[in-house]
């Protein structure tokens, strides 16, 4: 349960103002069909984060525990710093093809936007640290949905009212604290 809650909280905070949240706003403004957008976000996130968690889980068998602990701590601290860098949504490669339909457009765009994104990398690190693959994937997916469903349902006015910088600072501090805690954990 702890892995689920940590993953949910970290990802939900990290996603505020992230390019995928901006993508959800863009798709909602363009298509005005929140249900297929939300379903596309869900399926893309499940697929992307399951892949990331599988990589994280595999790392635990490939890397010595002490080395993995230092790598995880460094990655969490790096994620904390990365969260402070504002994202921009590039139109390159994310053009919406109307013949694909709203669901498929959202699925492809979100899957591609998450490749190499901070939440995907955080999912790798969380899965390498946690004992439950399912809890990490479920938690990171719920975190993505917490951040992106309102974007698909409500206009850009919501983002304008959120203290995005403050949320990013809180998320950064959480990632850095998790990195510090990882260094303090004994290896098995």
C-alpha positions as CSV (number, residue, x, y, z in Angstrom):
1,X,0.0,0.0,0.0
2,X,2.9,2.3,0.8
3,X,4.4,1.9,-2.7
4,X,1.0,2.7,-4.2
5,X,0.5,5.9,-2.1
6,X,4.1,7.2,-2.7
7,X,3.8,6.6,-6.4
8,X,0.4,8.2,-6.6
9,X,1.5,11.3,-4.7
10,X,4.8,11.8,-6.5
11,X,3.3,11.5,-10.0
12,X,0.2,13.6,-9.3
13,X,2.4,16.4,-8.0
14,X,5.0,16.0,-10.7
15,X,2.4,16.1,-13.5
16,X,0.9,19.5,-12.6
17,X,2.0,21.7,-15.5
18,X,3.8,18.8,-17.2
19,X,3.6,18.5,-21.0
20,X,1.1,15.6,-20.8
21,X,-1.2,17.8,-18.8
22,X,-0.8,20.5,-21.4
23,X,-1.5,17.9,-24.0
24,X,-4.7,16.9,-22.2
25,X,-5.8,20.6,-22.3
26,X,-4.9,20.8,-26.0
27,X,-6.9,17.7,-26.8
28,X,-9.9,18.8,-24.7
29,X,-9.9,22.2,-26.4
30,X,-9.7,20.6,-29.9
31,X,-12.1,17.7,-29.6
32,X,-14.5,18.6,-26.7
33,X,-14.9,14.8,-26.0
34,X,-13.5,14.1,-22.5
35,X,-14.4,10.5,-22.2
36,X,-12.3,9.1,-25.1
37,X,-9.5,11.5,-24.1
38,X,-9.6,10.2,-20.5
39,X,-9.7,6.5,-21.7
40,X,-6.8,7.2,-24.1
41,X,-4.8,8.7,-21.2
42,X,-5.6,5.7,-19.0
43,X,-4.6,3.1,-21.6
44,X,-1.4,5.0,-22.7
45,X,-0.3,5.5,-19.1
46,X,-0.9,1.8,-18.1
47,X,1.1,0.6,-21.1
48,X,3.9,3.1,-20.7
49,X,4.2,2.7,-16.9
50,X,4.0,-1.1,-17.1
51,X,6.9,-1.0,-19.5
52,X,8.8,1.4,-17.2
53,X,8.1,-0.7,-14.1
54,X,9.2,-3.9,-15.8
55,X,12.5,-2.2,-16.6
56,X,12.8,-1.1,-13.0
57,X,12.0,-4.5,-11.7
58,X,14.6,-6.1,-14.1
59,X,17.2,-3.7,-12.8
60,X,17.0,-5.2,-9.3
61,X,18.3,-8.5,-10.6
62,X,21.0,-7.0,-12.8
63,X,22.6,-4.5,-10.4
64,X,24.2,-5.1,-7.0
65,X,22.0,-3.9,-4.1
66,X,24.4,-1.2,-2.9
67,X,25.0,0.1,-6.4
68,X,21.3,0.1,-7.1
69,X,20.6,2.0,-3.9
70,X,23.0,4.8,-4.9
71,X,21.6,4.9,-8.5
72,X,18.1,5.1,-7.2
73,X,19.0,7.9,-4.7
74,X,20.7,9.8,-7.4
75,X,17.8,9.3,-9.8
76,X,15.2,10.5,-7.2
77,X,17.3,13.6,-6.5
78,X,17.7,14.3,-10.2
79,X,14.0,13.9,-10.6
80,X,13.5,16.5,-7.9
81,X,15.7,18.9,-9.8
82,X,14.0,18.1,-13.1
83,X,10.5,18.8,-11.7
84,X,11.6,22.4,-11.3
85,X,12.2,22.8,-15.0
86,X,9.0,23.8,-16.7
87,X,7.8,21.6,-19.6
88,X,6.7,22.9,-23.0
89,X,4.5,21.1,-25.3
90,X,6.1,20.6,-28.7
91,X,3.8,20.0,-31.7
92,X,6.5,17.9,-33.4
93,X,5.4,14.3,-33.6
94,X,2.2,15.0,-31.6
95,X,0.0,16.3,-34.4
96,X,-3.5,15.1,-34.1
97,X,-4.8,13.1,-37.0
98,X,-8.5,13.4,-37.1
99,X,-9.0,10.1,-39.1
100,X,-7.5,8.3,-36.1
101,X,-10.3,9.3,-33.8
102,X,-10.1,11.0,-30.4
103,X,-9.2,7.9,-28.4
104,X,-6.5,6.7,-30.7
105,X,-5.0,10.2,-31.1
106,X,-4.9,10.6,-27.3
107,X,-3.4,7.1,-26.8
108,X,-0.6,7.6,-29.3
109,X,0.1,11.2,-28.3
110,X,0.2,10.4,-24.5
111,X,2.3,7.2,-25.0
112,X,4.9,9.1,-27.1
113,X,4.8,12.2,-24.8
114,X,5.6,9.9,-21.7
115,X,8.6,8.2,-23.4
116,X,11.6,9.5,-21.4
117,X,9.4,11.8,-19.4
118,X,10.1,12.4,-15.7
119,X,7.2,10.3,-14.6
120,X,8.3,7.4,-16.7
121,X,11.8,7.6,-15.3
122,X,10.3,7.9,-11.8
123,X,8.3,4.8,-12.4
124,X,11.4,2.9,-13.3
125,X,13.1,4.1,-10.1
126,X,10.0,3.4,-7.9
127,X,9.6,-0.1,-9.3
128,X,13.3,-0.8,-8.7
129,X,12.9,0.2,-5.1
130,X,9.5,-1.2,-4.3
131,X,8.5,-4.9,-3.9
132,X,5.2,-4.6,-5.8
133,X,5.2,-4.1,-9.5
134,X,1.3,-3.8,-9.5
135,X,1.3,-1.2,-6.7
136,X,3.8,1.0,-8.5
137,X,2.0,0.8,-11.9
138,X,-1.4,1.4,-10.3
139,X,0.0,4.3,-8.2
140,X,1.7,6.1,-11.0
141,X,-1.3,5.6,-13.2
142,X,-3.7,7.0,-10.6
143,X,-1.3,9.9,-10.1
144,X,-1.4,10.6,-13.9
145,X,-5.2,10.4,-13.9
146,X,-5.4,12.8,-10.9
147,X,-3.4,15.4,-12.8
148,X,-4.8,14.8,-16.3
149,X,-8.5,14.0,-15.9
150,X,-9.4,17.5,-14.6
151,X,-7.4,18.9,-17.6
152,X,-9.6,16.8,-20.0
153,X,-12.8,17.9,-18.2
154,X,-12.1,21.6,-17.5
155,X,-10.6,24.3,-19.5
156,X,-7.2,26.0,-19.3
157,X,-8.7,28.3,-16.6
158,X,-8.0,25.5,-14.1
159,X,-4.3,25.5,-14.8
160,X,-4.2,29.3,-14.5
161,X,-5.6,29.2,-11.0
162,X,-3.2,26.5,-9.7
163,X,0.0,27.6,-8.0
164,X,2.1,25.5,-10.4
165,X,5.5,26.8,-9.2
166,X,4.6,26.0,-5.5
167,X,3.4,22.5,-6.5
168,X,6.6,21.9,-8.5
169,X,8.7,22.9,-5.5
170,X,6.7,20.5,-3.2
171,X,7.1,17.7,-5.7
172,X,10.9,18.4,-6.0
173,X,11.3,18.3,-2.3
174,X,9.4,15.0,-2.1
175,X,11.6,13.4,-4.8
176,X,14.8,14.7,-3.1
177,X,13.5,13.4,0.3
178,X,12.8,10.0,-1.3
179,X,16.4,10.1,-2.6
180,X,17.8,10.8,0.8
181,X,15.6,8.1,2.4
182,X,16.8,5.6,-0.2
183,X,20.4,6.3,0.9
184,X,19.4,5.6,4.5
185,X,17.7,2.3,3.8
186,X,19.7,-0.8,4.6
187,X,20.3,-3.1,1.7
188,X,19.0,-6.7,2.0
